[in-house]
């Protein structure tokens, strides 16, 4: 077991990195986003010049249609690039450094500053010690995963988007979904209008290879982005999951993988280590309703769900039954809480005697006296 002592805390050393190392891979960091930009620029030029101007604006009876398509496409393209800019500059977020939890008693005053009271519930190893990230020198909070691309633990890590050249996490996930919405609309208008305005009368016109390319590229882009958007929205609505959760659940090995949870039971005044599956672990984040799950991602104001903004809305605070004090103050908006239903399931396992062990954490002593 990779256990080490830090002050009065004991941690489980987790050296698993949940993202690929893109730091030295210039192809994914630079070339792929560059290719994407070039394709957007070329497609916009061909759409505006070859279709909107040559085929529509120059025809007196279709001039208004050509102007409308140019203005619409221009506005959508500006929104697309603006959201892309926000995704990259805002970044996925960085989990603040979380000190070790107060597991054992230590009379050394120098180490007192290096520990905090253990929260009522946290992920641990089989012995009950919190998961430690050796790269960041921090306890890993719920849903945080280390990314080599950013060199930090990312709150609500989703994936690395090679097309945009950015890690997607809590801070830019809403912007990423907004980008998928607007880029899907952009591709959809390009694809459908080109088919209707040009290919409908294909035999009556001179062939223009640029417009054929638009139909192919815009069609591929439309189906890819709408499919990606649909899958993200579906899993958000269903269970408030991220891409990394879905990948784990699709693998039988990962789905059955054991996760250990340390939880304080107020009824017995004891801390238990409980064993659950990865599938049960992924159910922790479901807010209990479609609106609740969407609100957790997009915020409480429905009117701003589709409006690009750099204003960050803090996520919903957890149940009042979860006493996490110091950890909550450290994580602030990156604090993630477990839904009440999952907590009750774990406590039911405890009442049935289905737990790994009882852990006597020094930081829980004040809880016992309450």
C-alpha positions as CSV (number, residue, x, y, z in Angstrom):
1,X,0.0,0.0,0.0
2,X,1.3,3.4,-0.9
3,X,0.6,5.0,2.5
4,X,2.6,8.0,3.8
5,X,2.4,10.3,6.8
6,X,2.1,14.1,6.4
7,X,1.8,15.9,9.7
8,X,-1.1,14.3,11.6
9,X,-2.6,13.0,8.4
10,X,-2.2,9.8,6.6
11,X,-2.9,9.6,2.9
12,X,-3.1,7.0,0.1
13,X,-0.6,7.8,-2.6
14,X,-2.5,7.7,-5.9
15,X,-0.2,8.0,-8.9
16,X,-2.8,7.4,-11.5
17,X,-3.1,10.2,-14.0
18,X,-6.5,10.6,-15.7
19,X,-5.4,12.4,-18.8
20,X,-2.9,11.8,-21.6
21,X,0.4,13.7,-21.6
22,X,-0.2,16.4,-24.3
23,X,2.5,18.8,-22.9
24,X,5.1,17.5,-25.4
25,X,2.8,16.6,-28.2
26,X,2.6,19.6,-30.5
27,X,0.4,17.8,-32.9
28,X,-2.5,17.7,-30.5
29,X,-1.6,21.0,-28.8
30,X,-1.2,23.1,-32.0
31,X,-1.7,21.3,-35.3
32,X,-5.2,19.9,-34.7
33,X,-6.7,23.3,-33.5
34,X,-4.9,25.0,-36.4
35,X,-6.4,22.5,-38.9
36,X,-9.8,23.2,-37.4
37,X,-9.4,26.9,-37.7
38,X,-8.3,26.6,-41.3
39,X,-11.3,24.4,-42.2
40,X,-13.7,26.9,-40.6
41,X,-12.1,29.8,-42.5
42,X,-12.1,28.0,-45.8
43,X,-15.7,26.8,-45.3
44,X,-16.8,30.3,-44.4
45,X,-15.1,31.8,-47.4
46,X,-16.6,29.2,-49.8
47,X,-20.0,29.6,-48.2
48,X,-20.1,33.4,-48.3
49,X,-18.3,34.0,-51.6
50,X,-19.3,31.0,-53.7
51,X,-22.8,30.5,-52.5
52,X,-24.2,33.6,-50.8
53,X,-22.6,36.1,-53.2
54,X,-22.1,34.2,-56.5
55,X,-25.2,32.1,-56.4
56,X,-27.7,34.2,-54.4
57,X,-26.7,37.9,-54.1
58,X,-25.9,38.2,-57.8
59,X,-29.4,36.9,-58.6
60,X,-31.7,39.8,-58.1
61,X,-34.6,37.7,-56.9
62,X,-32.5,36.0,-54.2
63,X,-30.4,39.0,-53.0
64,X,-32.2,39.2,-49.6
65,X,-31.6,35.5,-48.9
66,X,-27.9,35.9,-49.7
67,X,-27.6,38.9,-47.3
68,X,-29.5,37.2,-44.6
69,X,-27.2,34.1,-44.8
70,X,-24.1,36.2,-44.8
71,X,-25.2,38.2,-41.7
72,X,-26.4,35.1,-39.9
73,X,-23.2,33.1,-40.6
74,X,-21.0,36.0,-39.6
75,X,-22.7,36.4,-36.3
76,X,-22.6,32.7,-35.6
77,X,-18.9,32.5,-36.5
78,X,-18.1,35.4,-34.1
79,X,-19.9,33.6,-31.3
80,X,-18.1,30.3,-32.1
81,X,-14.7,32.0,-31.9
82,X,-15.6,34.0,-28.8
83,X,-16.7,30.8,-27.0
84,X,-13.5,29.1,-28.1
85,X,-11.5,32.0,-26.7
86,X,-13.4,31.7,-23.4
87,X,-12.9,28.0,-23.2
88,X,-9.1,28.3,-23.6
89,X,-8.5,31.4,-21.5
90,X,-10.9,30.5,-18.7
91,X,-9.5,27.0,-18.5
92,X,-11.0,24.0,-16.8
93,X,-10.3,25.3,-13.3
94,X,-7.7,24.3,-10.7
95,X,-8.5,22.5,-7.5
96,X,-7.1,24.4,-4.5
97,X,-4.4,22.6,-2.5
98,X,-6.2,20.5,0.2
99,X,-4.1,19.6,3.2
100,X,-4.2,16.1,4.7
101,X,-7.0,15.2,7.1
102,X,-6.5,15.0,10.8
103,X,-6.3,11.2,11.1
104,X,-3.8,10.6,13.9
105,X,-2.8,12.6,17.0
106,X,0.5,14.5,16.9
107,X,1.8,16.8,19.5
108,X,4.1,18.6,17.1
109,X,2.7,22.1,16.7
110,X,4.5,22.6,13.4
111,X,2.4,19.9,11.8
112,X,-0.9,21.3,13.1
113,X,-1.1,23.8,10.3
114,X,-0.8,21.0,7.7
115,X,-4.0,19.2,8.5
116,X,-7.7,19.9,8.5
117,X,-10.7,18.2,10.1
118,X,-11.8,15.2,8.0
119,X,-15.0,15.9,6.2
120,X,-18.1,13.8,6.9
121,X,-17.6,11.9,3.7
122,X,-14.7,11.5,1.3
123,X,-13.1,8.9,-1.0
124,X,-10.4,6.8,0.5
125,X,-8.4,3.6,0.3
126,X,-9.3,0.3,2.0
127,X,-7.8,1.6,5.3
128,X,-9.7,4.8,5.2
129,X,-6.9,7.2,4.2
130,X,-7.8,10.0,1.8
131,X,-6.5,9.9,-1.8
132,X,-3.4,11.9,-2.3
133,X,-2.2,13.5,-5.6
134,X,1.7,13.4,-5.6
135,X,1.9,15.8,-8.5
136,X,0.0,18.6,-6.8
137,X,0.8,17.7,-3.2
138,X,-2.9,17.7,-2.3
139,X,-5.8,15.5,-1.2
140,X,-8.0,14.8,-4.2
141,X,-11.5,16.2,-3.7
142,X,-14.6,14.4,-5.2
143,X,-14.6,14.4,-9.0
144,X,-11.1,16.0,-9.3
145,X,-8.6,14.3,-11.5
146,X,-5.0,15.2,-12.3
147,X,-4.3,16.5,-15.8
148,X,-0.7,16.5,-17.1
149,X,-1.8,19.0,-19.7
150,X,-2.5,21.7,-17.0
151,X,-0.2,20.3,-14.4
152,X,-2.9,20.4,-11.8
153,X,-6.0,18.5,-10.4
154,X,-9.0,19.6,-12.5
155,X,-12.4,19.9,-10.7
156,X,-15.1,17.9,-12.5
157,X,-12.6,16.8,-15.2
158,X,-14.4,15.9,-18.4
159,X,-11.8,15.3,-21.2
160,X,-9.0,16.9,-23.2
161,X,-10.5,18.4,-26.4
162,X,-7.8,18.1,-29.1
163,X,-9.9,20.1,-31.6
164,X,-10.0,23.1,-29.3
165,X,-6.6,22.5,-27.6
166,X,-8.0,22.7,-24.1
167,X,-8.8,20.5,-21.1
168,X,-12.5,20.7,-20.3
169,X,-13.5,20.9,-16.6
170,X,-15.8,22.6,-14.2
171,X,-15.0,26.2,-15.2
172,X,-15.3,25.9,-19.0
173,X,-17.7,22.9,-19.3
174,X,-20.8,25.2,-19.7
175,X,-18.9,27.2,-22.4
176,X,-17.9,23.9,-24.1
177,X,-21.6,22.9,-24.4
178,X,-22.5,26.3,-25.6
179,X,-19.8,26.1,-28.2
180,X,-21.2,22.7,-29.4
181,X,-24.7,24.3,-29.7
182,X,-23.6,27.3,-31.7
183,X,-21.1,25.4,-33.9
184,X,-23.8,22.8,-34.6
185,X,-26.2,25.6,-35.7
186,X,-23.4,27.1,-37.9
187,X,-22.7,23.7,-39.6
188,X,-26.4,23.0,-39.9
189,X,-27.2,26.3,-41.7
190,X,-24.2,25.9,-44.0
191,X,-25.1,22.3,-44.9
192,X,-28.8,22.7,-45.4
193,X,-28.8,26.1,-47.2
194,X,-26.1,24.8,-49.6
195,X,-28.2,21.8,-50.4
196,X,-31.4,23.8,-50.9
197,X,-29.9,26.7,-52.8
198,X,-27.4,25.0,-55.0
199,X,-27.6,21.2,-55.1
200,X,-31.3,21.2,-55.6
201,X,-30.7,22.6,-59.1
202,X,-27.4,20.8,-59.5
203,X,-28.0,19.7,-63.1
204,X,-28.9,23.3,-64.2
205,X,-25.7,24.9,-62.9
206,X,-22.0,24.8,-63.5
207,X,-20.2,22.5,-61.1
208,X,-18.4,24.3,-58.3
209,X,-16.1,22.0,-56.3
210,X,-16.0,24.4,-53.3
211,X,-19.7,24.0,-52.7
212,X,-19.4,20.2,-53.0
213,X,-16.7,20.4,-50.3
214,X,-19.0,22.5,-48.1
215,X,-21.8,20.0,-48.3
216,X,-19.3,17.2,-47.2
217,X,-17.5,19.1,-44.5
218,X,-20.5,20.9,-43.1
219,X,-22.5,17.7,-43.1
220,X,-19.7,15.8,-41.2
221,X,-19.3,18.7,-38.8
222,X,-23.0,19.0,-38.2
223,X,-23.6,15.3,-37.4
224,X,-20.4,15.0,-35.3
225,X,-21.1,18.1,-33.1
226,X,-24.8,17.4,-32.7
227,X,-24.0,13.8,-31.8
228,X,-21.4,14.9,-29.3
229,X,-23.8,17.6,-27.9
230,X,-26.6,15.1,-27.6
231,X,-24.6,12.5,-25.7
232,X,-23.3,15.2,-23.2
233,X,-26.8,16.5,-22.6
234,X,-28.3,13.0,-22.3
235,X,-25.8,12.0,-19.6
236,X,-26.2,15.3,-17.8
237,X,-30.0,14.9,-17.8
238,X,-29.8,11.3,-16.8
239,X,-27.3,11.3,-14.0
240,X,-25.1,14.4,-14.1
241,X,-22.1,12.5,-15.4
242,X,-19.0,13.6,-17.3
243,X,-17.1,11.9,-20.1
244,X,-14.6,10.2,-17.8
245,X,-17.6,8.7,-15.8
246,X,-19.2,7.4,-19.0
247,X,-15.9,5.8,-20.1
248,X,-15.6,4.1,-16.8
249,X,-19.2,2.8,-16.9
250,X,-18.9,1.4,-20.4
251,X,-16.1,-0.9,-19.3
252,X,-17.2,-3.9,-17.3
253,X,-13.9,-4.0,-15.5
254,X,-14.1,-0.3,-14.5
255,X,-17.8,-0.5,-13.7
256,X,-17.2,-3.3,-11.2
257,X,-14.1,-1.7,-9.8
258,X,-14.2,-1.2,-6.0
259,X,-14.3,2.4,-4.5
260,X,-13.9,3.0,-0.8
261,X,-15.8,5.7,1.0
262,X,-15.1,7.0,4.5
263,X,-18.3,8.4,6.1
264,X,-19.2,9.7,9.5
265,X,-22.4,8.3,10.9
266,X,-24.1,10.7,13.2
267,X,-26.3,8.1,14.7
268,X,-23.6,5.8,16.0
269,X,-20.9,8.5,16.4
270,X,-18.4,6.5,14.4
271,X,-16.6,6.7,11.1
272,X,-16.9,3.8,8.7
273,X,-15.1,2.7,5.6
274,X,-17.6,1.3,3.1
275,X,-17.0,-0.5,-0.2
276,X,-19.1,0.4,-3.3
277,X,-18.7,-0.2,-7.0
278,X,-17.7,2.5,-9.5
279,X,-21.3,2.3,-10.9
280,X,-22.7,3.2,-7.4
281,X,-20.0,5.9,-7.0
282,X,-21.1,7.6,-10.3
283,X,-24.6,7.8,-8.9
284,X,-23.4,10.2,-6.2
285,X,-23.8,13.3,-8.4
286,X,-27.4,12.9,-9.6
287,X,-29.3,16.0,-8.4
288,X,-32.6,14.0,-8.5
289,X,-34.3,15.8,-11.4
290,X,-33.7,17.0,-15.0
291,X,-33.7,20.6,-14.0
292,X,-31.4,19.9,-11.0
293,X,-28.8,18.3,-13.2
294,X,-29.0,20.9,-15.8
295,X,-28.8,23.7,-13.2
296,X,-25.7,22.1,-11.8
297,X,-24.0,22.7,-15.1
298,X,-25.6,25.8,-16.6
299,X,-26.6,27.7,-13.4
300,X,-30.0,28.6,-11.9
301,X,-30.9,31.3,-14.4
302,X,-32.4,29.6,-17.4
303,X,-32.1,32.8,-19.5
304,X,-28.3,32.6,-19.4
305,X,-28.0,28.9,-20.4
306,X,-27.4,29.8,-24.0
307,X,-25.8,33.2,-23.6
308,X,-22.0,33.2,-23.8
309,X,-20.6,34.9,-20.7
310,X,-17.4,35.1,-18.7
311,X,-19.3,35.4,-15.5
312,X,-18.9,32.3,-13.3
313,X,-21.9,31.0,-11.4
314,X,-21.1,29.1,-8.3
315,X,-22.5,25.6,-8.1
316,X,-25.2,24.5,-5.7
317,X,-24.2,23.9,-2.2
318,X,-24.8,20.6,-0.6
319,X,-27.2,19.3,2.0
320,X,-27.1,20.8,5.4
321,X,-26.5,17.3,6.8
322,X,-23.0,17.3,5.3
323,X,-20.6,19.0,7.7
324,X,-17.4,19.7,5.7
325,X,-16.3,23.0,7.3
326,X,-12.6,23.5,6.5
327,X,-12.7,21.6,3.2
328,X,-15.7,23.6,2.0
329,X,-13.9,26.8,2.7
330,X,-10.8,25.7,0.8
331,X,-12.6,24.4,-2.2
332,X,-15.2,27.2,-2.3
333,X,-17.0,26.9,-5.7
334,X,-15.2,23.7,-6.5
335,X,-16.8,21.9,-3.6
336,X,-18.8,18.9,-4.7
337,X,-21.4,17.2,-2.5
338,X,-22.9,13.8,-2.6
339,X,-26.7,13.5,-3.0
340,X,-28.7,12.6,0.1
341,X,-30.0,9.4,-1.5
342,X,-26.5,8.0,-2.0
343,X,-25.6,8.9,1.6
344,X,-28.7,7.0,2.8
345,X,-27.7,3.9,0.8
346,X,-24.3,3.9,2.3
347,X,-25.8,4.3,5.8
348,X,-28.1,1.4,5.1
349,X,-25.1,-0.8,4.3
350,X,-23.6,0.3,7.6
351,X,-26.8,-0.7,9.5
352,X,-26.7,-4.1,7.8
353,X,-23.1,-4.5,8.9
354,X,-21.7,-4.2,5.3
355,X,-18.7,-2.1,5.9
356,X,-14.9,-2.7,5.7
357,X,-13.9,-1.3,9.0
358,X,-14.5,1.3,11.7
359,X,-11.9,4.1,11.6
360,X,-10.9,6.1,14.7
361,X,-9.9,9.5,13.2
362,X,-8.5,12.0,15.7
363,X,-10.2,14.9,13.9
364,X,-13.6,13.3,14.7
365,X,-13.3,13.7,18.4
366,X,-15.2,16.9,18.6
367,X,-18.0,15.3,16.6
368,X,-18.4,12.6,19.2
369,X,-19.1,15.1,21.9
370,X,-21.9,16.8,20.0
